[in-house]
C-alpha cells in the first residue's frame, strides 16, 4: 500500500470513528428540536419532587408533548431527575422546543427553575395572621397551618423583633410577585423586606412627629381607624387625629371595634352593641385600658397607615355614626353634643330594626 493510500485510509477511519462517536449526540440534538404540540400557552405547575419519567407522562397527558421517547432522551442527556427538576409555575408556549422546555425546568443556582415565572400573591382585608395565611396559601406553595406555626414561633418573633400581638403590623397588604414554590420562611423574609421599605426615613420622621414610638403602634391605630371606617377614606385622617388627641390628653380611646375584637367572631353581624359586650376584660378593650392595645385588631391597608401619619389636626375627641346608611360620622369636642347625637342615632337604629 502506497503512503498516499495509507493516509486516505487513515482519514476515512478517523472520519468513520467521528461519525460513530458523534451519532448519539447528533440524534439527541435532533430530538431536542422536537416541538411541543399545545396550540395555546399552557400554565404548568410542578408542585412536588418529580422524576423525569413522571414529568414526561404528565406533559403527555396534558397534550403538551407527543414524542415521549424524544423528551426522555433529551432529559436523560441533560441529567435531569427529581433532584434538579425545579418546582414552580411555568408558561409553555405553543411550538416550544423540547430542549427549551427542559432547560426551563432545570434548577439553577438561585434555587429556581430557569424558566420559572412569578405569581401574584395578594392579601387584603385580613383579620389576623390566620386569615392572612389562608389567603397566601391559595397563591403559593405554603401550607397555611405551617405558616401560622412559623409566624408564631419564638425564633421568628425574635428574628424580626415583634411580639406576637404586634406581628400583624409587619404585613403590608398589597399584591406581590413571588415564585410559586416560595416556602414559609422565604415568604416571611420577603414581607420583612417590604416592611423595611415601607418604613423609610420620611415615614419614621412622621411617626415621631405624631408622638408614636414604633411602626407597630401606627399600624395598631390604623387598624382601629379602619375598623371604625372602611367605606369613606376621607374620614381616616380625621379619625386618626381624634384618637391621637385622646392619647395626648390621657383619655381612653373607647373604640367599639376594640372590644368587639375581644369577642372574636361571636359578634359578627351584631349591630347593637350592649354594655355586657363592652364590659369584657381584655387587653384590647380600649374602654378598659389606657392608650393603644398591644397590637393591631386587623391588618389595615397601607393607605390607612398613611392617613395616621398624616392625621388631620383638630380638637375633636368624640365621634358618632350618622343616622343613615352613609357610613359617615359626626365629630364633636363637647360631650353633651356627643350624647345628643348618640341619642339621635340610637332612636334611628331602633326604628330601622323595628321596621325590618
C-alpha positions in Angstrom: 0.0 0.0 0.0 1.4 3.3 -1.0 2.0 6.0 1.6 -0.7 8.2 -0.1 -3.3 5.4 0.0 -2.5 4.8 3.7 -3.1 8.4 4.5 -6.5 8.3 2.9 -7.4 5.1 4.7 -6.4 6.7 8.0 -8.5 9.7 7.2 -11.5 7.5 6.4 -11.1 5.5 9.6 -10.9 8.7 11.7 -14.0 10.1 9.9 -15.9 6.9 10.5 -15.0 6.9 14.2 -16.0 10.5 14.4 -19.4 9.7 12.9 -19.9 6.8 15.3 -19.0 8.8 18.3 -21.0 11.9 17.2 -24.1 10.0 16.1 -25.7 9.8 19.6 -25.1 13.5 20.1 -26.5 14.3 16.7 -29.6 12.2 17.2 -30.1 13.7 20.7 -29.7 17.2 19.2 -32.3 16.5 16.5 -34.7 15.1 19.2 -34.1 18.2 21.3 -35.6 20.3 18.4 -38.9 18.4 18.6 -41.7 20.9 19.2 -44.5 20.8 21.8 -48.0 20.2 20.3 -50.0 22.5 22.5 -51.8 25.2 20.4 -52.2 27.7 23.3 -50.0 28.9 26.1 -50.3 26.5 29.0 -49.8 27.2 32.7 -47.9 24.2 34.1 -47.2 23.6 37.7 -44.6 21.3 39.3 -45.8 21.1 42.9 -43.7 18.2 44.3 -40.5 16.5 43.6 -40.9 14.5 40.4 -38.8 12.2 38.2 -38.1 12.8 34.6 -40.4 9.8 33.7 -43.3 11.2 35.7 -42.8 14.7 34.3 -42.9 13.2 30.8 -46.1 11.3 31.5 -47.8 14.4 32.9 -46.8 16.6 29.9 -48.1 13.9 27.5 -51.4 13.6 29.4 -51.9 17.3 29.2 -51.4 17.3 25.4 -48.2 19.3 25.6 -45.8 16.7 24.1 -46.4 13.7 22.0 -42.9 12.3 21.5 -42.2 10.8 24.9 -39.1 8.9 23.7 -37.5 12.1 22.4 -38.3 14.1 25.5 -36.9 11.4 27.8 -33.8 11.0 25.6 -33.0 14.8 25.8 -33.8 14.9 29.5 -31.6 12.0 30.3 -28.8 13.6 28.2 -29.1 16.7 30.4 -29.1 14.6 33.5 -32.5 15.7 34.8 -34.0 13.9 37.7 -36.0 14.7 40.9 -33.0 16.5 42.4 -32.7 19.1 39.7 -36.2 19.4 38.3 -37.4 22.7 39.9 -40.7 23.1 41.5 -42.8 26.1 40.4 -45.1 27.6 37.8 -44.2 27.6 34.1 -45.7 29.1 30.9 -45.3 26.8 28.0 -45.7 28.5 24.6 -47.0 26.6 21.6 -44.3 25.0 19.5 -41.6 25.2 22.2 -38.6 23.0 21.5 -38.0 20.2 24.0 -34.6 21.5 24.8 -36.1 24.9 25.7 -38.7 23.2 27.9 -36.2 21.0 29.7 -33.7 23.9 30.2 -36.6 25.8 31.8 -37.3 23.1 34.2 -33.7 22.8 35.3 -32.9 24.1 38.8 -30.4 27.0 38.9 -28.1 28.4 41.5 -30.7 30.7 42.8 -32.9 27.8 43.7 -35.5 28.3 40.9 -36.2 26.8 37.6 -34.5 28.7 34.7 -37.9 29.2 33.1 -40.0 29.5 36.2 -42.3 32.5 36.4 -43.5 34.5 39.4 -47.2 34.5 40.5 -49.2 37.3 42.1 -49.7 37.0 45.9 -52.5 39.2 47.1 -53.7 39.6 50.6 -56.2 42.3 51.7 -59.0 42.6 54.3 -57.2 40.2 56.6 -58.5 39.9 60.1 -55.4 38.3 61.6 -52.4 36.1 60.7 -54.7 33.1 60.4 -56.7 34.9 57.7 -53.6 36.1 56.0 -52.0 32.6 56.0 -55.1 31.2 54.4 -55.1 33.7 51.6 -51.4 33.4 50.9 -51.6 29.6 50.8 -54.0 29.9 47.8 -51.4 31.8 45.9 -48.1 30.0 46.6 -46.9 26.6 47.9 -47.1 27.5 51.6 -49.2 25.5 54.0 -51.4 27.8 56.0 -51.0 25.9 59.2 -47.3 25.7 58.8 -47.1 29.4 58.0 -49.0 30.3 61.2 -46.8 28.0 63.2 -43.7 29.6 61.7 -45.1 33.1 62.4 -45.9 32.3 66.0 -42.5 30.7 66.7 -40.1 32.3 69.1 -37.4 32.2 66.5 -39.4 34.3 64.1 -40.6 36.8 66.6 -37.0 37.3 67.9 -35.5 37.5 64.5 -37.8 40.3 63.3 -38.2 41.9 66.8 -42.0 41.7 67.1 -44.3 40.4 69.9 -47.0 38.0 68.7 -49.6 40.8 69.2 -47.5 43.2 67.1 -46.7 40.8 64.3 -49.7 41.6 62.1 -48.1 45.1 61.7 -45.3 43.6 59.7 -47.6 42.7 56.8 -48.3 45.5 54.2 -51.5 44.4 52.3 -50.7 44.6 48.6 -50.1 42.4 45.5 -46.6 40.9 45.4 -44.7 38.9 42.7 -43.3 35.7 44.2 -42.2 32.4 42.9 -44.9 29.7 43.3 -42.6 27.4 45.3 -41.7 30.1 47.9 -41.8 28.4 51.3 -42.9 29.8 54.6 -39.5 31.1 55.7 -38.9 32.9 52.4 -42.3 34.4 52.4 -41.9 35.9 55.9 -38.4 37.2 54.9 -39.9 38.9 51.9 -42.6 40.5 53.9 -40.0 41.8 56.4 -38.1 43.4 53.5 -41.4 45.1 52.3 -42.0 46.3 55.9 -38.5 47.9 56.0 -39.1 49.5 52.5 -42.4 51.0 53.7 -41.0 52.4 56.9 -38.5 54.7 55.3 -36.9 57.7 56.9 -39.7 60.0 55.8 -42.4 57.8 57.5 -40.3 57.3 60.6 -39.9 61.1 61.0 -43.7 61.5 60.7 -44.2 58.7 63.2 -42.1 60.7 65.7 -44.0 63.9 64.9 -47.4 62.4 65.8 -46.0 61.1 69.1 -46.0 57.4 68.4 -43.0 55.2 69.3 -43.0 52.4 66.7 -44.4 51.4 63.4 -46.5 48.7 65.1 -48.2 51.5 67.1 -49.1 53.3 64.0 -50.5 50.2 62.3 -52.4 49.4 65.5 -54.0 52.8 65.4 -54.6 52.4 61.7 -56.4 49.1 62.4 -58.8 50.9 64.8 -59.4 53.7 62.3 -60.1 51.2 59.5 -62.4 49.2 61.7 -64.3 52.3 62.6 -64.5 53.5 58.9 -63.9 51.2 55.9 -66.3 52.9 53.5 -65.2 56.5 53.4 -61.4 57.1 53.3 -61.9 60.8 53.6 -62.6 60.3 57.3 -59.4 58.4 58.0 -57.2 61.4 58.8 -59.9 62.9 60.9 -60.5 59.8 63.0 -56.7 59.3 63.3 -56.4 62.9 64.6 -59.3 62.3 67.1 -57.7 59.2 68.6 -54.3 60.9 68.8 -56.0 63.8 70.6 -57.3 61.3 73.1 -53.9 59.7 73.6 -52.3 63.1 74.1 -54.9 64.1 76.7 -54.9 60.8 78.5 -58.5 59.9 77.6 -59.3 56.2 76.9 -59.8 55.6 73.2 -63.2 53.9 73.8 -63.4 52.4 70.4 -66.2 49.8 69.9 -64.2 47.7 67.4 -61.6 47.0 70.0 -63.9 45.3 72.5 -65.7 43.6 69.5 -62.3 42.2 68.6 -62.1 40.7 72.1 -65.2 38.6 71.3 -63.6 37.0 68.2 -66.3 36.1 65.7 -69.1 35.9 68.3 -70.3 39.4 67.5 -70.2 39.1 63.7 -73.4 40.6 62.3 -74.4 42.2 65.6 -75.4 45.8 65.0 -76.5 46.9 68.5 -73.6 46.6 70.9 -74.6 46.4 74.6 -72.9 47.2 77.9 -72.4 43.5 78.5 -70.3 43.3 75.4 -68.3 46.4 76.3 -67.6 45.1 79.8 -65.3 42.3 78.7 -61.9 42.1 80.4 -59.4 42.0 77.5 -56.1 43.8 76.8 -57.6 45.1 73.5 -60.7 46.6 75.1 -60.0 50.4 75.0 -62.9 51.0 77.3 -60.8 49.2 79.9 -57.2 50.0 79.0 -55.4 53.3 78.6 -53.8 54.1 75.3 -53.4 51.7 72.4 -54.0 48.0 72.6 -50.9 45.7 72.4 -51.3 45.2 68.6 -53.5 45.6 65.5 -57.1 44.4 65.6 -56.9 43.8 61.8 -54.3 44.2 59.1 -55.2 47.6 57.6 -54.5 48.8 54.1 -51.3 50.9 53.9 -53.3 53.9 52.9 -54.9 54.0 56.4 -51.4 53.9 58.0 -50.5 56.8 55.7 -53.6 58.6 57.0 -52.5 58.1 60.6 -49.0 59.5 59.8 -50.7 62.5 58.0 -53.5 62.9 60.5 -55.7 66.0 60.4 -55.1 68.5 63.2 -58.3 69.4 65.0 -59.8 69.4 68.5 -62.3 66.6 68.1 -62.4 63.9 70.8 -65.8 62.3 70.1 -67.4 60.7 67.0 -70.8 59.2 66.4 -72.2 57.4 63.3 -74.7 59.5 61.4 -78.3 58.2 61.5 -78.3 56.9 57.9 -76.6 54.3 55.8 -73.8 56.6 54.5 -71.2 55.2 56.9 -70.2 58.8 57.8 -69.7 60.2 61.3 -70.3 63.4 63.2 -67.3 64.7 65.1 -67.6 66.8 68.3 -65.5 68.4 71.0 -68.2 68.6 73.7 -69.5 65.6 75.5 -73.1 67.0 75.7 -73.1 67.3 71.9 -71.9 63.8 71.6 -74.6 62.5 73.9 -77.3 64.3 71.9 -76.0 62.8 68.6 -75.8 59.3 70.3 -79.5 59.6 71.3 -80.5 60.5 67.7 -78.5 57.6 66.3 -79.9 55.0 68.8 -83.5 56.1 68.1 -82.9 55.9 64.4 -81.4 52.4 64.8 -84.3 51.2 66.9 -86.8 52.4 64.2 -84.8 50.7 61.5 -84.7 47.4 63.3 -88.4 47.6 64.2 -89.2 48.2 60.6 -87.5 45.0 59.4 
